Amino acid sequence: MKLFQKLLLAPAALGLMAPVAASAADLNLAGVNQYATTDEQVTSITQFSDVQPTDWAYQALSNLIERYGCVAGYPNGTFKGRQAMTRYEAAALLNACLDRITEVTDELKRLMKEFEKELAVLKGRVDGLEAKVGELEATQFSTTTKLKGVATFVLGANSFGGSVEGLRDAYRASEGATTFNYDVRLNFDTSFTGKDLLRTTLRAGNFANSGFGGGYTTGTNDAALGLNQLEVAFQGASGADSVEINRLFYQFPIGNGFTATVGGKVRQDDMLAMWPSVYPADTVLDIFTYAGAPGAYNLNLGAGAGLWYQKNGWNLSVNYVSGNAQNGSPNDNFDNCGGIGTDCAAQTGTAQVGYAASNWGIAAVYNYSNGVGPASGTPLAVLGGSGVGNLFDTVNSVGLSAYWQPKTNGWVPSISAGWGINSYNEDNAAANFDGVASQSWYVGLQWQDAFVKGNALGMAVGQPTFITSCGDFCDRTPQDAGYAWEWWYKFQVTDNISVTPAIFYLSNPLGAFGNAARVAAGENGAAVNNFGGLVKTTFKF
């Protein structure tokens, strides 16, 4: 034993002798010497043959050995944890541990001295961050609301071909120019409990008169051709560049796997427990964003409420939306008619059952609509259920959609597919339109991390909603079908900016109307076809 250590032990031992009467036989001088001699101390608790993991002080003893190295046993390799300890032995153990703590403290002091300048810089930065955090807390927009925004620029043009010269030239004149348009969305997501969501969306755009604004309706997107509408092509009823409320709904859990949604401006898909498609990662044509069933998933927007249930991958959703719920006149012979549950409500009722696994999902959906109809398709298929001209009264739609995606990104793409069928009915005996039916389908492929990590490549093909049976409306096949394709590549420039060049082709966008014009002109081939190209730039903030 070193002389300095013996001197430290002496007063400790003398101070502990008074209250304890210990004979020479009781005092383990060898043990005292071991505790004070670092060379004899163990380095692992496994060196003690009589200490088991089940002992109540096992962990504490292990920490003393491994962290401080100040525990010694008896020469025979035992610790004798159940044997009474003399105050001399306790003093020796305490002294050895204090020596180790002193060494650690001295080392820390040396390190602090060596990195004194760096520590001072870090302290200054921490103080600055604390000041900035305090300033943000004092001036923050809201403690409960997060703002998320998306701004989109679209530069593009359409070209038109076909066998009917008059129609072809008319579309070239109305939609043939190169245009530059924008869409901007601001989502204010508020949570009061951490589990609920109040969403307020502000949106503005200027697509109504572009070549990508859609058509067939008396609404704000007034471009002539409908199927070349882009998903981002928005313009509110108040006109270009006007900011409008695009969403306003509240979503909250009600226990046991149920979630409820209610809102003054909520869309059908906002109230579905799952969306049965993973295509596209970056949207282009609107017709490929309805999971293959634009009749069942018509994305009706208005006042509504819904309920969904989720458990073990299974889910069930039911919801109702009235597009004209804000209007007080229930009669469809008045302007601005509407209400809830009326003939003029522009209403939909939707029920969906689905299953979502880790990398695949499938869903079946039923939709009843009155004055809404499919969200996209040929002019006859869309106008038939939209209330424009009152061609049909109600539409019953069924859809089946599924997706699969690989667990790792590579040359194998994700696959999304869907099919929909619609049955049109009317209550005006003079019209005699009962029995009309339509269908739609699509397949979408996309490759994540295509060529460069973070980028994506995609393509889709399908038939937008087209009339398959005329029923009592006509006595022949309506020849309303046409095909649609799109191809795109998304460059992820930064985490918040992407640039997506895309091309698309529509083989017969006017459907039966175009074929009637072709027959009248005595021509062959599609009356009009449409090839388009664009570059879309998206900013997320």
N, C-alpha and C positions, 0 to 999 in steps of 0.2 A: 504494500500500500504506500502511495506517495505521502510524503510528510505533510503536504498542504491539505490533502484529503483527510488525514488523521486529525489534523488540527481542527478542521471543520466538524469532524465527527465528535470530537471531545466535548465541546460545550453542548452539543445536541444531546449526547448521551448523559452528561451530568444534569442537564435540565430536566431530563425525563426520569431520572433515578428516584427523585424524592417521592412521588406518589405511588411508585411501584416497588415492591420488595422482590427483587430477583436474585436468586442464588447464582453462584458461578456455574452450577450445573444447568440452570435454565438459560443462560446466555449463550447464544450460538455465535461465538466470535468468528468462526470460519464463515458463517453466513454474512455477518456484518462486513467482513473483509471482502467477500464476493460482491456485495452490492456496491462497495466503494471502488472496485477494480473493474474498469471497463473491459479489460481483456477477457474477463470471465463471463460477461453477460451474453445471454442467448440472442440469436437473431431471428428465430422463428418459434412460434408457440408449439410447433410439432416436436421440438426438442425435449419437451416435458412429457415423460411417459405416463404421468398420472393426471394429465389435464385432457378432458374430453369435450367435444363441441356441445354436449348436452349440459355441461356445467353452467350455472347461472351467471358466473362472472367471466365466462370464456371470452366474449367479445371485448370486454374492458381490458383484460389482460393482454389480448392480442394487439389492441391499439397501443398500449404502453410499450410493447416490444417493438412493433413495426414502426411506429411514429417517433418514439423517443429513445429506444434502445437502452433502457435503464432498468431492466429486470434480470435478475440472476437466480439460479436455482441451487439445489444441493449437489454435491459432487457426484452422487449416484444418478443424476439426470432427472430428478423429480423436483416438483415445486412445493408439494405438501400444502395444498391450498386450504385444507381443513384443519391444519395445525395452527394453534395460537401463536401470534407473533409478539415478540418482545418489543418494547419501546426502542431498544437499541437498533433492532432490525428495521423498524419503521423509520427511524431517523436516517439510517444508512440508505434505505430505498428512496426516501424523500430527497436526500442530498444528491444521490446519483441522478435523479430526474431533473433537479434544479440545475445541475451542471449542464445537462443536455439542452435545457431551455435557454440557459445563458449563452451557450454556443450559438444556438439558432438566432437569438436576439442580436448578438454581436454581428452575425453574418448579415442579418437584415439591415442593421445600421450601416454596415459597409456598403451594401448594395444601394441603399437610399442615398448615401453620400456620393457614390459613383454616378448615379443617374439623377442627381439633384436637378439639373437643368431640364431634363426631359420630363420629370415629374411636375416641375413648375409649369411647363407648357401645357401638359395634360390638365392640370388643375385649372389653368386659365380657360382652356377649351370647355371643360365641364361647367365652369361658372358661366361662360358665355351661352352654352346650351340651356342651362337652367333659366337664364334671363330670357332667351328666345321662347322657351316653352311657356314661361309665365306671360310673356306678351301675347303669344298665340291663344292661350287660355282666356286672356282678357278680351281679345278682339275676334275670337273665332265666330264663324257664321252660325253654328248651332252645335250643341253638345249631342244631339240625337240624329242629325241628318248628314248624309254623305252625298256629294255631288259627283256624278259620272257623266261624261259627255262624249258624243261621237259626231264628228264633222266629216262629211264626204263630198269630194269633188268628182264630177264625172265629165270627161271629155270624150265625145264619140259621135258616130253618124250611122245612118241606115242607107242601104241601097236596095232597090226593088227591081225585080224581074217578073216575068209571067207572060202568058199568052194573050191577055186582054189588054190591049194598048191603052185604052182609055183609063182603066183602073190603075194600071202600072204608072202612067204619067201623073195621075191624080195623087198617088201616094208619094211620088218623087217630089211633087210640088208642095205637099203639105208637111212631109217629114224627112225630106232629103238633105237638109242642111246639117253641117257639123255644129254641134251645140256644146256649151259649157254650163253645167248646172250644179247645184249644191243641195245638200240636205244636212240639217243639224238637229241633234236631239240632246236634250239635257234631262237626265234622270235625277230626281231628288228622292233618295231612299231614306226613309225615316223609320227608326225603331224605338219604341217606348219601353219594351221589356227585354230586348235582345233576341226574341223569338218571333216577333211580329214584323210586318212591313207595311208602311204607308208609302205608296209610290205616286209621285207626281212627275209627269213627263211633259216638257215643253218642246214643241217641234216647229220647224219652219223649213220651207224649200221653195223652189221655183220651176218645177218640172211640168206643169200642166200643159204648156204649149210646145214642149220639146218633142223630139222623136221617141222618147222613152217614157212618156207620161201615162200611157194606157188609153183606154177608150171604152166605148159601148155604154157609158153611163151618162146620167144627167148631172153627175157630181162635178168635181173640180178638175179631174184629170181628163181633159177633153181632146187629146190627140186621137186621131182617127182609128189607128190600129191598136188592138187590145193586147195581143200576145207578146209584143216586144216591150211591155212595161217592165221596168227594173224594180227590184224590191225596195230600193232606196228612193224611188221616184215619188216624192211627196210634195203636195201643195195644199194648204188648208182652204176651207171654204171662203175665207175672207181675202184670199188672193195671194199672189207671189210675195215673198219676203215677210209675210205676216206670221207672228208667233202665236201658236194656239196650244190649248191644253189637249194633249194627245192621249194621256192616261191619267186616271185618278181613281185609285182603288186601295182598299185596306185588306190585308191578308193576315190571318192569325190562327194559331193552333188552338184546338178545343179539346185536346186530350185523346189518348188511346189511338193515336195514328191519324186522327182527322185534322184537316185544315180547311178553314172557311175563307171565302173571298167575297167581298161586296164592294161595289163602286159605281160612281156616277158616269165613269167612262172607262170601261174595262173590256178587253178583247177576249174572245173565246179561248185562245190558247193560254192566256194568263191564268186560267182556272183549271188547267189540266195537270195532273200529277206527273206526267212524263210526256215528252215529245218523241215520237217513234222514228226519228231520223237523226243521223249525224252529218248529213249533207245539207247545205254546203258549209265549209268553214268560212267562205267569203262569198256572199250572195251576188248573183248577176241577174238572170231573168227571174221575175217574180213567180212564174208558173212552176219552177222547180223548188219552191219553198213550202209546199203544202203536203209533203209526205205522200205525194201521188194521188191524193184524194181531195181536190179543191172544193168538191161539193160537201163532203163531211166536215172537212177543216176549212170552212169558208171564212174564218177569222172575223166574224161579225163583231163590230165595235159599237158600244153604247152602254146604257145602264144595265147592270146585271148582278147576279150572285151565283156562287158555286160552292161545291163541297167536294173534297177528295179524301181518299183513305189510302194509306200505304202501310204495308207490313211484309217483311221477308221477301222483298222484290216485287210482290204483287201490288197492284194499285187499281183503284176505281174512282172515276171522276164523273160528276154530273153538274151541269151549269145551264143557265138561261141568260140570254142577252136580248134586249130590245133596242134596236138602232134608233127608234123614234120616241123613246120613253119620255123625253122632255116636252113633247107636244100634248096639248090637252084635248084636241078633237079626235074622237075615236072613229069617225066616218071617213072612208077613203075617198069620198067625193069632195072633201075640203082640202085646200092647200095646207101644208104643214100639219097634216093629221098624224096621229100616233097614239101614245099611251103604252100601257103594259097589258098584254094579253088580248089586244084588239086586232081586227083584220088589217089595220094600218100600222101595226107596231114594228114591222120589219124585224121579226123575232126569230130566234133560233133556240132550240133545246138540244143539248148534246149529252150523250152518255158514252164513256170510254172505259174499257177494261184492258189492262196491259201488264206486262211483266218485264222488268229491267234487271239484267244480270250485270256482271262487271264489264263485259265488253260486247253485249248484244241485248237486243230488246225487241218486243213485238207488241202490237196493240190492235184492237178492233174497236171501231167507233160507229155510232149511229147518230144521225143528225136530222132533226125536223126543222124546216125553215118555211117561213111565210113571208114572201116578198123579198127574199134575199138571194137564194140561188147559189150556184158555184162561184167561187171567187175568181176563177179564170177559165178560159176555154174559147171555143169558137163563138161568133156573135149569136148564133141561134141558141147555143147551150147556156150562155150567160144571160141573155135577155129573157129567156124563158122563165127564169125564176127571180129576176131582179125587180119585177114590178114595172119595168119600163114597157109601156104598151099593154100591161096586164095580160101577157100571153098565157101565163099559168098562175095558179093560186098558191099551191104548196109544192114543196120538194122534199122527198124522203131519200136520204143518202146513207150509204154504208161504205166504210173504208177499212182496208186491212194493210198495215204497214209494218216494216221490220228493218232492222239494221244489224250489222256486225262490223267490228273493227279489230284489227290485230292488236295483240298486247304490246308489241314493240313495233316502232316505225321502220319501214323498209320498202321493198319493192311490191309487197302485197298491199293493195288498197283497202280502205274501208268500203263497205257496200251498203247502200240504203236503197230500198225498193218499196213501192206502194201501188195499190190499185183501189179504184173507187167506182161505185155504180150509183146512179141517181134515177129516181122515178118521179115524173112530173104529173101533177093533177090540177084540175081546175073545176070551179063550181058554176061556170057559165055554160049552160046547155047549148047556147047558140054557137059557142066557139068550137065545141066538139074536138078538144085537144087531148082528152084523156088517153093514157097509155104510152105517152112519149117517154123514152129512156135514154140515158147517156152514160158514158164510161170515161175513165182516164187511167193512165199508169205512167210510171217513170222508174228509171234506175239511175242512181248517182254513184260515182266512184271518186274517191279522193285519196291522194298520197300525201301524208304528213312528212315533213323534212325531205321533200323532194329535191334532189340534187344538192341542196344546201340546208343545213339544219335551221329550222324555224320557218322555212318557206313551205308552200303547199301547192299541189297541182290537182285539178279536178275536171271532171266532165260528166255530163248527164244527157240522157236521151229518153224520150217518152212521147206520149200523145196527150196533149191538153184535152180537157173535157170536150167531148164531141157527141152529137146525137147519133145513137145506134139504131133506134126504132122510132118510127113516126106514130105508131098506134093508129088512131082514127084521123090523125092530121094529114096523112098522105098514104098512098098505096104502093110506095116503092122505097128502096134503100135511100136514105137521105144523102149519102156521099159527103158527110160532114167532117171526115177524119183528116188529120194532118199530123206531121211529125215536127218535133222540136229538138235541137241539139245545142249544147253550149260547151265551150272549152275555156279554161282560165288558168292563170298561174299567179300566185300571190308572192310578191317579194316582201319579206318582213325587213324593212329598212332599219327600224329601231323597235324597241319594245312597244312604242306608241304610234308608229307610222308604218303603213303598208301601202304598196302600189300593186294594183292588179290589172294587167291587160287581159282582155277577154274578147272572144268572138262567138257569134251564135247564128243559127240558121233556122228559119221557119218555112216549112215546105208548102203549107196551104193555110195561112192564118185566117182567111175569110170563110173557110169551111164550105158549107152548102151554099151560102150566098155567093161566094166566088165561083163555085161550079155552075150555078145557075147563070151567072154572067158569061162564063166560058161557053156554055151550051148555046146561049142566045146569040153569041158572037160567032158560033160555028168554029171554035178553036179547040185544039188539043192541049193537054197539060194543064198545070195549075194556073188559075187566073192571075194570081199574084203570089210571089214568094219574097222572102225578106232575109237579107244577109246584113248583119250589123257587127260593128267593132267599137270598142271603147277602152279607155284607161280610167280606172277608178282609184282614187287616192283617199285613204281613210286615216283620220287622226283620232286617237282615243286619249282622253284626258280625264 
